[in-house]
Amino acid sequence: MFFKTAKKFGRLQRAALRAAAPQAAKRRSATRRKATVAARQAAKSAAPAVPSLGGGRWEAARQFSDSRGHRLGFSRYTPVSAPAAGMPLVVMLHGCRQTSQAFARGSRMNQWADAGGFMVLYPQQSLARQVQRCWRWFQPDDAHGGAEADLIAALIRSESARFGLDPERIYVAGLSAGAGMAALVALRHPELVAAVAMHSGPVVGDAHSAASGIGIMRRGTLKPLLPLVERVSDPAVFRLGMPALILQGQLDPAVAPRNARQLFEQFRALNGLPPESAPVEHVLGLGTEKAYRRVDMLRGQNTVLRLCEITRLEHAWSGGDASIRYHARSGPDASALIWRFFQGQRRPAG
């Protein structure tokens, strides 16, 4: 009787254990999941800033609204080297099919911000405004591209006031469509912008639609250059001037190199540099993948206008992170060239 009872008890115990096993396994699995999540969160909080976005503070997907309720997304990068007050500001405008974060990673401008102690803003075009995120430089009227330029200028003023940035050292740079928009921002707001940099950008002022914009990119303009600038500019730019850096790949299949030479002539005229004044030319990095031709126009000892024709570069940011679309390893570091040029430019307040 005892043995029968023991066997029966053993069978019941084994059945209970089998029934309890799935529940125990579930509890162990849940415990492991919780531990994994906690470990990941701890690792994330302890990890340093993503190297491609710099060692400072990256703030993505922020929103700005102007006084009329027009909205603009942007990201902000603040280096850790110094307090924001008194810093210069560099505004970076991406190209078509790019985001602010991709442009920051690809251009690596944040690393130069760490070294140079300046803030960087990355406005981002809305897909609702343009389905490929192209800034509408090709429609420079007040309802389209002009309105976008004014919205970017309003963002710059807001951020400058908020952080107490140096009003004499505000700069705008862009790639491709972003270069076209950088030109519009600088030309419409010359009292705000100390200098502009245009990488792989179109000649200013001729396009009036997306179709004509593509034509301009492919061949440049056939029209007189100065009237095109006058048509899209605040007249004060001809009194104040606008120092400019132009960068262009000589193998660019999307934006013909002729655009860069025409931009050079446009900004030579609006900076009051006479056609007979001789440029200073250098060929740098000869025989390497970094080779480029540099053409400078000086006023006194200061370079007011610079053209960099990059020998082996296609339609991409020179010397950038080639793992990001529209950025190339070949060519000199465009971000370094831009920041070094900007360092020599100031817009006296008032």
Buried (B, 14 or more C-beta within 10 A) or exposed (E): EEEEEEEEEEEEEEEEEEEEEEEEEEEEEEEEEEEEEEEEEEEEEEEEBEEBBBBBBBEBEBEBEBEEEEEBBBBBBBBEBEEBEEBBBBBBBBBBEBBBBBBBBBBBBBBBBBEBBBBBBBBBBEEEBBEEBBBBBBBBEEEBBBBBBBBBBBBBBEBBEEBEBBBEBBBBBBBBBBBBBBBBBBBBBBEBBBBBBBBBBBBBBBBBEEEEBBBBBBEBBEEEBBEBBBEBBBEEBBEBBBBBBBBBBBEBEBBBBBBBBBBBBBBBBBBEBEEEEEBEEEEEBEEEBBBBBBBBBBBEEEBBBBBBBBBBBBBBBBBBBEEBEBBBEBBBBBBBBBBBBBBBBBBEEE
